[in-house]
Amino acid sequence: MNMYEIITKTKHGQKLTNEEIKWLVDGYVSGEIPDYQVSAWLMAVNLMSLSDEETLCLTMAMKDSGETVDLSTIKNVTVDKHSTGGVGDKTSVIIGPIVASCGVSVPKMSGKGLGHTGGTIDKLESIPGCSTRAEFSDFIRYVNDTGFSIVSQSGNLVPADKKLYALRDATATVDSIPLIASSIMSKKLAMGADCILLDVKTGSGAFMKNEDDAEKLASLMVRTGQNAGKKCMAVITDMDIPLGRAIGNQLEIIEAVEVLKNNVRGNLYDICIELAADMLMMAGKGAKDECVKLSEEAISSGKALEVFRRSVSQQGGDTGFIDNYGVLGGAKKEYAVYSTSEGYISKMNSEDIGLASLELGAGRRTKESEIDYTAGIVLEKEYGDYVKKGDKLAVLYTSTADSFVLAEKKVLDAVVITEEKPPARKCVIKVIE
C-alpha cells in the first residue's frame, strides 16, 4: 500500500478497503505518512465524498488510534449526548442531571470551546473551584455516585482526530460531511456508552447552516453509530435564534440553574425536555410521552437540581452559587442595548449574537486565547416579542473588553424588527432514529 494509490482511488471515486483506511490512519498518527499526502487525500474526500462503509471504517480506525473508555463498572444503562454546538447551548448541563435523576447514567467527556463562547467544560470551570480534570477511576466514581459527570477529554482519546482536524482546519476541508461524521462518532464510540444521542443544530448560529446538510450529517452519524453496534438517534434542532436568553459561560450556568429550579420556560426548556426524553427512551424507560413526563417531573420535583448540586460538589465546585449567584463574582462592567425602532422581533441572528459575545471576551479566537468567564449577553427581548423604540433589548457584560461599541453594533445588526408578528418556531425540526 502507498498513499499515491490511495489518493488516486479516492480522487476517482473508487472505494478504499478497510485495510487501506486503517493503514492510512495508523501511518499518519505514527508520523510515517507526511502532512502533504494526507492533505491531498482530505481534499479528494472533500470533493468526491466517502461511502457509508468507508466512513464507518475511518471512524473505527480513528477510534482505535488511542485509548478507549471502559464503562462496564457503571451500574446503570449509559447514554452519551453530543451537540454540534451553537449560541447559548448549555443543554448538557441541564439534560445530564434530568436523565441521571431518572436512573440512567450520563458519563460525558467534553472539550473546551473555540469560537463564540466557551464549551461545556468552560461553563463548568466558570464555577469557583469546579474542576473537570479527573483520573478515570474518579470519573467512574462520580457517575456511580450521582449518575452524571462531565470531565475534560483525555489527551490519549482519539489522537487521530486531533491530528486530522488540525490538518482539515488548515486545508479548508472541515466541511466534508463524512469527515465531520467520523470526527464526532470516533469520539462518541471511544467513550463506550450504550446509547448515543446526537443534537445536530441548523441555522445561522450552527456549523450546518441549512437543514438539508444537517439532515445528511445526522443521518450519516446515526447509520455509522448503528453500524458500529450502538443504539443511536439524532435530533435536528433550531439554531437560527439563540438558545435561551444567556450567552456566555457564567451567565449560561445561571440560566441552566434557573431551568433546573423550574423558573424558566421557552425554547431552552423545551429542547432540554425533548432531548432528555429521547435519552430516557433509548435507555428503556418507556415510550416518548412517558419519558417527557419523567423529564418534567425531574425538574418540578427538584430531583434534577439536587443531582446537579451533588455533581458540582464532588468535582470541587462551590455549590453556594446555586442559591446566591453573587458567589460567581460577576462582570466588572455592563452596558444596555436599546431598540432603535418599534415592532415585532422577526429575526435574531444567532451568529451575530455569538460574535457580539466574542467581542466581549466570552469565547476564544484561537486555542491559546484566555476566556473571560464573566463576559456575555443576557437578552431582555426574544424572537416574536413586541418592542417599542427605547426598550432594552439586551445587557452586555465584560471584565476584560475595553469597549462595548462593536458588540452593541453586532447585537443591533442581529435584530430585525417588522410590523407583522413572525410565525412561531419549532425547537425540534426532525428526529432521525
VMD Tcl script that draws the C-alpha trace (Angstrom):
set ca {
  {0.00 0.00 0.00}
  {1.10 3.56 -0.64}
  {-0.50 6.99 -0.33}
  {-0.19 7.77 -4.04}
  {-2.54 4.89 -4.91}
  {-4.94 5.74 -2.06}
  {-5.16 9.40 -3.11}
  {-5.72 8.34 -6.72}
  {-8.51 5.90 -5.82}
  {-10.39 8.46 -3.72}
  {-9.86 11.17 -6.37}
  {-11.61 8.93 -8.92}
  {-14.43 7.90 -6.57}
  {-13.17 4.34 -6.07}
  {-13.80 2.71 -2.70}
  {-10.91 2.14 -0.34}
  {-10.63 -1.15 1.51}
  {-10.77 -1.35 5.29}
  {-7.09 -2.25 5.30}
  {-6.15 0.81 3.23}
  {-8.06 3.19 5.53}
  {-6.63 1.66 8.69}
  {-3.12 1.79 7.21}
  {-3.63 5.48 6.35}
  {-4.84 6.43 9.84}
  {-2.18 4.41 11.67}
  {0.56 5.74 9.42}
  {-0.48 9.35 9.88}
  {-0.72 9.08 13.68}
  {2.70 7.42 13.86}
  {4.26 10.09 11.62}
  {5.15 7.72 8.80}
  {2.79 9.44 6.33}
  {3.50 13.16 5.82}
  {1.02 16.02 6.12}
  {1.16 16.91 2.42}
  {-0.06 13.47 1.31}
  {-2.86 13.31 3.88}
  {-3.84 16.86 2.90}
  {-4.21 15.72 -0.72}
  {-6.36 12.77 0.38}
  {-8.58 15.01 2.56}
  {-9.18 17.30 -0.40}
  {-10.09 14.29 -2.55}
  {-12.59 13.21 0.14}
  {-13.96 16.75 0.29}
  {-14.59 16.70 -3.46}
  {-15.65 13.06 -4.00}
  {-17.00 12.05 -0.54}
  {-16.84 8.56 1.03}
  {-19.30 5.66 1.12}
  {-21.05 4.62 4.34}
  {-18.69 1.64 4.59}
  {-15.62 3.85 4.18}
  {-16.97 6.34 6.73}
  {-17.54 3.57 9.27}
  {-14.07 2.16 8.67}
  {-12.48 5.61 9.02}
  {-14.46 6.19 12.22}
  {-13.40 2.87 13.76}
  {-9.75 3.35 12.75}
  {-9.76 6.79 14.36}
  {-11.49 5.44 17.48}
  {-8.84 2.71 17.82}
  {-5.93 5.13 17.32}
  {-5.67 5.74 21.09}
  {-7.29 4.82 24.38}
  {-10.94 3.87 24.67}
  {-13.13 4.22 27.76}
  {-14.38 1.16 29.64}
  {-17.72 1.97 31.28}
  {-18.51 -1.62 32.30}
  {-18.29 -0.80 36.02}
  {-21.06 1.82 35.80}
  {-24.15 0.25 37.33}
  {-26.87 1.68 35.07}
  {-27.51 1.93 31.35}
  {-25.24 4.68 29.98}
  {-26.26 7.36 27.49}
  {-23.90 9.87 25.90}
  {-25.10 13.03 24.19}
  {-23.33 15.20 21.64}
  {-24.31 18.61 20.33}
  {-22.81 20.12 17.21}
  {-22.80 23.41 19.14}
  {-24.42 26.78 18.90}
  {-25.11 30.11 20.57}
  {-26.37 29.75 24.13}
  {-26.18 25.94 24.06}
  {-25.95 24.87 27.69}
  {-28.19 21.82 27.27}
  {-25.70 19.20 28.54}
  {-25.55 20.88 31.95}
  {-29.35 20.64 32.21}
  {-30.09 17.33 30.50}
  {-27.45 15.30 32.35}
  {-29.00 15.88 35.79}
  {-32.53 15.31 34.45}
  {-31.65 11.93 32.95}
  {-29.49 10.87 35.91}
  {-32.29 11.63 38.37}
  {-34.44 9.15 36.41}
  {-31.99 6.27 36.91}
  {-29.91 6.45 33.72}
  {-26.17 7.23 33.88}
  {-24.73 10.08 31.81}
  {-20.91 9.89 31.61}
  {-19.59 12.64 29.36}
  {-16.17 13.81 28.28}
  {-16.02 17.18 26.58}
  {-13.57 19.75 25.30}
  {-13.05 23.47 25.64}
  {-14.79 25.72 23.15}
  {-13.29 27.62 20.23}
  {-15.49 30.35 18.84}
  {-18.41 32.43 20.08}
  {-18.42 31.21 23.69}
  {-16.76 28.50 25.72}
  {-17.68 24.84 25.53}
  {-19.36 22.82 28.26}
  {-16.05 22.42 30.08}
  {-15.55 26.22 30.16}
  {-19.05 26.70 31.53}
  {-18.43 24.24 34.38}
  {-14.99 25.67 35.13}
  {-16.56 29.12 35.47}
  {-17.98 27.82 38.78}
  {-15.47 28.65 41.56}
  {-13.45 25.57 42.49}
  {-15.09 23.25 39.97}
  {-12.52 21.01 38.27}
  {-13.20 18.96 35.18}
  {-9.84 17.20 35.29}
  {-10.21 13.75 36.81}
  {-8.50 10.38 36.91}
  {-10.58 7.73 35.18}
  {-11.31 5.96 38.48}
  {-12.65 9.22 39.93}
  {-14.78 9.83 36.83}
  {-16.41 6.40 37.21}
  {-16.97 7.04 40.92}
  {-18.61 10.39 40.16}
  {-21.00 8.75 37.71}
  {-21.83 5.88 40.05}
  {-22.42 8.30 42.95}
  {-24.66 10.83 41.18}
  {-25.44 9.31 37.79}
  {-23.84 12.24 35.98}
  {-20.43 13.77 35.38}
  {-18.76 15.88 32.71}
  {-14.95 15.86 32.66}
  {-12.25 17.01 30.26}
  {-11.45 14.69 27.40}
  {-8.38 12.53 27.91}
  {-5.34 13.55 25.88}
  {-4.97 9.97 24.63}
  {-8.55 9.64 23.40}
  {-8.74 9.50 19.57}
  {-5.38 11.16 18.76}
  {-6.09 10.62 15.05}
  {-8.95 13.11 15.25}
  {-6.75 15.79 16.80}
  {-4.18 15.47 14.01}
  {-6.70 15.16 11.20}
  {-8.86 18.03 12.43}
  {-5.87 20.37 12.68}
  {-4.95 19.46 9.11}
  {-8.56 19.88 7.88}
  {-8.69 23.29 9.53}
  {-5.52 24.36 7.71}
  {-6.55 22.98 4.31}
  {-10.20 24.14 4.02}
  {-11.56 20.59 4.27}
  {-13.54 20.97 7.51}
  {-16.93 20.98 5.78}
  {-16.85 17.43 4.39}
  {-19.86 15.57 5.86}
  {-18.11 12.13 6.05}
  {-15.09 13.74 7.74}
  {-17.34 15.60 10.23}
  {-19.25 12.38 10.96}
  {-16.10 10.31 11.52}
  {-14.62 13.04 13.75}
  {-17.68 13.18 16.00}
  {-18.54 9.48 16.03}
  {-14.97 8.26 16.64}
  {-15.00 10.20 19.93}
  {-18.51 9.09 20.86}
  {-17.71 5.42 20.18}
  {-14.43 5.69 22.10}
  {-16.48 6.83 25.11}
  {-18.17 3.42 25.20}
  {-21.73 4.42 26.20}
  {-24.59 2.03 25.48}
  {-26.64 4.70 23.67}
  {-25.74 7.89 21.79}
  {-28.00 10.89 21.21}
  {-26.87 13.44 18.63}
  {-28.20 17.00 18.76}
  {-27.48 18.36 15.27}
  {-28.15 22.08 15.12}
  {-29.01 24.04 11.99}
  {-29.34 27.74 11.27}
  {-27.27 30.93 11.36}
  {-25.59 30.10 14.68}
  {-24.80 26.48 13.79}
  {-21.99 24.83 11.86}
  {-24.59 23.32 9.49}
  {-26.33 26.41 8.12}
  {-29.11 24.67 6.18}
  {-31.48 21.84 7.03}
  {-30.50 19.57 4.13}
  {-26.85 19.46 5.21}
  {-27.86 18.98 8.84}
  {-30.08 16.04 7.87}
  {-27.33 14.46 5.74}
  {-24.86 14.72 8.63}
  {-27.36 13.47 11.22}
  {-28.40 10.50 9.07}
  {-24.81 9.51 8.33}
  {-23.83 9.69 12.01}
  {-26.84 7.61 13.05}
  {-26.04 4.97 10.41}
  {-22.40 4.97 11.50}
  {-23.32 4.53 15.18}
  {-25.80 1.76 14.42}
  {-23.34 0.00 12.10}
  {-20.87 0.09 14.99}
  {-23.42 -1.74 17.16}
  {-24.73 1.17 19.25}
  {-28.22 2.47 19.89}
  {-28.07 5.83 18.17}
  {-30.52 8.56 17.16}
  {-30.31 12.20 16.13}
  {-32.47 15.25 16.67}
  {-32.16 18.23 14.32}
  {-32.80 21.41 16.32}
  {-33.16 25.11 15.55}
  {-30.13 27.36 15.97}
  {-31.30 30.26 13.80}
  {-32.09 32.09 17.05}
  {-30.10 31.87 20.31}
  {-30.94 29.04 22.71}
  {-32.31 30.70 25.82}
  {-31.58 34.25 26.92}
  {-27.99 33.92 28.21}
  {-24.82 33.73 26.10}
  {-21.51 33.45 27.99}
  {-20.11 30.97 30.47}
  {-21.21 32.08 33.96}
  {-24.37 33.63 32.55}
  {-25.29 30.31 30.91}
  {-24.60 28.39 34.12}
  {-27.00 30.73 35.94}
  {-29.67 30.17 33.27}
  {-29.14 26.40 33.46}
  {-29.73 26.51 37.21}
  {-32.85 28.61 36.66}
  {-34.18 25.90 34.33}
  {-33.40 23.22 36.92}
  {-35.18 25.36 39.55}
  {-38.27 25.28 37.30}
  {-38.17 29.07 36.86}
  {-37.66 29.18 33.08}
  {-39.81 28.31 30.09}
  {-39.17 28.84 26.39}
  {-37.05 27.20 23.71}
  {-34.25 26.18 26.10}
  {-36.61 24.34 28.46}
  {-38.49 22.74 25.56}
  {-35.36 21.41 23.85}
  {-33.95 20.07 27.13}
  {-37.16 18.18 27.86}
  {-37.22 16.74 24.33}
  {-33.58 15.62 24.40}
  {-33.77 14.23 27.94}
  {-36.90 12.26 26.99}
  {-35.10 10.82 23.93}
  {-32.19 9.72 26.12}
  {-34.55 8.06 28.61}
  {-36.47 6.37 25.80}
  {-33.26 4.92 24.32}
  {-32.34 3.65 27.78}
  {-35.62 1.74 28.02}
  {-37.50 3.97 30.45}
  {-40.72 3.95 28.42}
  {-42.44 5.45 25.41}
  {-41.67 9.04 24.38}
  {-44.68 10.61 26.13}
  {-43.86 8.72 29.33}
  {-40.26 9.92 29.16}
  {-41.39 13.51 28.61}
  {-43.39 13.28 31.85}
  {-40.41 11.78 33.68}
  {-38.22 14.65 32.48}
  {-40.72 17.31 33.50}
  {-41.18 15.70 36.93}
  {-37.40 15.53 37.43}
  {-37.37 19.34 37.25}
  {-40.64 20.10 39.07}
  {-39.72 17.78 41.96}
  {-36.24 19.30 42.40}
  {-34.53 15.92 41.85}
  {-32.57 17.12 38.81}
  {-31.34 20.21 40.67}
  {-30.14 18.01 43.53}
  {-28.16 15.82 41.10}
  {-26.55 18.95 39.64}
  {-25.69 20.24 43.13}
  {-24.07 16.95 44.13}
  {-22.19 16.71 40.83}
  {-20.69 20.20 41.21}
  {-19.77 19.44 44.83}
  {-17.98 16.17 44.06}
  {-15.90 17.98 41.44}
  {-14.81 20.59 43.98}
  {-17.20 23.37 43.00}
  {-18.70 25.89 45.42}
  {-22.40 24.98 45.36}
  {-23.24 28.17 47.26}
  {-23.70 29.91 43.91}
  {-26.87 27.86 43.28}
  {-28.66 29.82 46.00}
  {-26.64 33.03 45.66}
  {-25.37 33.91 42.18}
  {-23.19 36.62 43.73}
  {-20.76 33.83 44.66}
  {-19.73 33.75 40.98}
  {-18.41 37.32 41.25}
  {-19.96 38.69 38.09}
  {-18.66 41.07 35.43}
  {-16.96 44.36 36.28}
  {-18.74 46.28 33.52}
  {-22.18 46.14 31.94}
  {-23.93 48.03 29.17}
  {-27.55 48.09 27.98}
  {-28.53 47.95 24.30}
  {-31.81 49.67 23.37}
  {-34.17 49.24 20.44}
  {-33.98 51.89 17.74}
  {-37.43 51.09 16.29}
  {-40.85 49.67 17.13}
  {-42.50 46.40 16.10}
  {-42.06 42.64 16.42}
  {-38.68 40.95 16.56}
  {-38.91 38.81 13.42}
  {-35.26 37.78 13.32}
  {-32.49 37.44 15.88}
  {-29.44 36.19 14.03}
  {-27.64 33.71 16.27}
  {-24.28 34.09 14.58}
  {-24.21 37.87 15.08}
  {-25.23 37.49 18.73}
  {-22.46 34.92 19.16}
  {-19.89 37.22 17.54}
  {-21.02 40.02 19.88}
  {-20.28 37.80 22.86}
  {-16.87 37.01 21.36}
  {-16.10 40.75 21.24}
  {-16.83 40.89 24.97}
  {-14.37 38.07 25.77}
  {-16.80 35.18 26.24}
  {-15.10 32.99 23.61}
  {-11.74 32.18 22.07}
  {-10.40 33.40 18.74}
  {-7.55 30.86 18.97}
  {-6.93 27.82 21.18}
  {-4.44 29.87 23.20}
  {-6.85 32.75 23.92}
  {-7.83 33.48 27.50}
  {-11.55 33.40 28.21}
  {-13.48 35.86 30.38}
  {-15.91 33.69 32.35}
  {-17.97 36.73 33.36}
  {-18.44 38.05 29.82}
  {-21.53 37.62 27.71}
  {-25.02 38.80 26.88}
  {-28.42 38.49 28.50}
  {-31.27 39.03 26.05}
  {-34.09 41.09 27.54}
  {-36.26 40.52 24.45}
  {-36.61 37.43 22.27}
  {-37.83 36.36 18.86}
  {-41.52 37.22 18.46}
  {-41.61 39.87 21.22}
  {-43.12 43.29 20.58}
  {-40.75 46.17 21.36}
  {-41.03 49.93 21.42}
  {-38.27 52.35 20.50}
  {-36.05 52.73 23.55}
  {-36.94 49.32 25.03}
  {-33.99 47.39 26.43}
  {-33.00 44.59 24.01}
  {-30.01 43.15 25.83}
  {-27.43 43.73 28.53}
  {-23.74 43.22 27.69}
  {-21.25 42.08 30.33}
  {-17.44 42.02 30.41}
  {-14.48 42.23 32.74}
  {-11.85 42.43 30.00}
  {-13.15 44.25 26.90}
  {-12.16 47.91 26.53}
  {-15.31 48.97 24.71}
  {-18.90 47.90 24.07}
  {-19.11 49.62 20.66}
  {-18.54 46.61 18.38}
  {-20.64 44.24 20.50}
  {-23.54 46.71 20.59}
  {-23.42 47.10 16.79}
  {-23.48 43.33 16.28}
  {-26.48 42.94 18.59}
  {-28.39 45.70 16.77}
  {-27.45 44.19 13.39}
  {-28.72 40.79 14.59}
  {-32.20 42.04 15.44}
  {-34.72 42.68 12.66}
  {-37.94 44.44 13.70}
  {-41.06 44.35 11.48}
  {-44.70 45.42 11.72}
  {-46.08 41.88 11.43}
  {-45.68 39.26 14.13}
  {-43.49 36.40 12.86}
  {-44.65 32.76 12.94}
  {-43.77 30.57 15.92}
  {-40.62 28.49 15.51}
  {-40.25 24.76 16.17}
  {-37.40 23.85 18.52}
  {-37.15 20.33 17.11}
  {-37.12 20.22 13.31}
  {-36.71 16.50 12.70}
  {-35.92 13.24 14.53}
  {-33.78 10.56 12.86}
  {-33.98 7.15 14.53}
}
mol new
graphics top color blue
foreach p $ca { graphics top sphere $p radius 0.5 }
foreach p [lrange $ca 0 end-1] q [lrange $ca 1 end] { graphics top cylinder $p $q radius 0.2 }
display resetview
